[in-house]
Amino acid sequence: QKEVEQNSGPLSVPEGAIASLNCTYSDRGSQSFFWYRQYSGKSPELIMFIYSNGDKEDGRFTAQLNKASQYVSLLIRDSQPSDSATYLCAPSGNTPLVFGKGTRLSVIA
Amino acid sequence: GAVVSQHPSRVICKSGTSVKIECRSLDFQATTMFWYRQFPKKSLMLMATSNEGSKATYEQGVEKDKFLINHASLTLSTLTVTSAHPEDSSFYICSASQASGRSYNEQFFGPGTRLTVL
């Protein structure tokens, strides 16, 4: 199975700052990735899907995929306290998806 | 996006009773559904994969006789926790993948069911 690694955090950033969440993977065959967000006590929700090298932007979120270095990142601009959650990445090639442990983000007002 | 519902959202039961949790894909057909369990502050743990019309595939360490899974149609899967005990108290989450033909296997998650066994 294609596996990923994430720093479990917590990652604390002040409100308004850029939060950078990273995910590394070991299988060079992984071509595309999902980013899910999970609020405490809630189920995961899909926020980004990236399948090509480079950046993909959606509002305040930017996903970056670097296949040569085997990492995928999620940047959150102008972080808000409501962004405080655990962020999970998963390569799309597995069924079911295999999640990393997730990075807990805390945005401090 | 596709919507997955779960019922009930919260259940409290006595030790020794059985609890059934339903997972429905509301606006798409789900050939495959997955059941996860999550303890507080822990990672999602896959329990089993169910395919419509066939037996579920359980992950190692998950008792199939305790956690009965039925996927009778393309829009409904059920998880029954039999003879529940306090250690079964957890957050149970289902997810579903759409029928084949899609390029990417994104999973849509239900809102989860919080089970408390007294």
HADDOCK unambig.tbl for C-alpha pairs under 7 A between the chains (distance, minus, plus):
assign (segid A and resid 42 and name CA) (segid B and resid 111 and name CA) 6.48 0.50 0.50
assign (segid A and resid 42 and name CA) (segid B and resid 112 and name CA) 6.91 0.50 0.50
assign (segid A and resid 43 and name CA) (segid B and resid 93 and name CA) 6.77 0.50 0.50
assign (segid A and resid 43 and name CA) (segid B and resid 109 and name CA) 6.55 0.50 0.50
assign (segid A and resid 43 and name CA) (segid B and resid 110 and name CA) 6.79 0.50 0.50
assign (segid A and resid 43 and name CA) (segid B and resid 111 and name CA) 5.33 0.50 0.50
assign (segid A and resid 43 and name CA) (segid B and resid 112 and name CA) 5.95 0.50 0.50
assign (segid A and resid 44 and name CA) (segid B and resid 109 and name CA) 6.40 0.50 0.50
assign (segid A and resid 45 and name CA) (segid B and resid 109 and name CA) 6.79 0.50 0.50
assign (segid A and resid 92 and name CA) (segid B and resid 104 and name CA) 6.64 0.50 0.50
assign (segid A and resid 92 and name CA) (segid B and resid 105 and name CA) 6.19 0.50 0.50
assign (segid A and resid 92 and name CA) (segid B and resid 106 and name CA) 6.93 0.50 0.50
assign (segid A and resid 101 and name CA) (segid B and resid 43 and name CA) 5.61 0.50 0.50
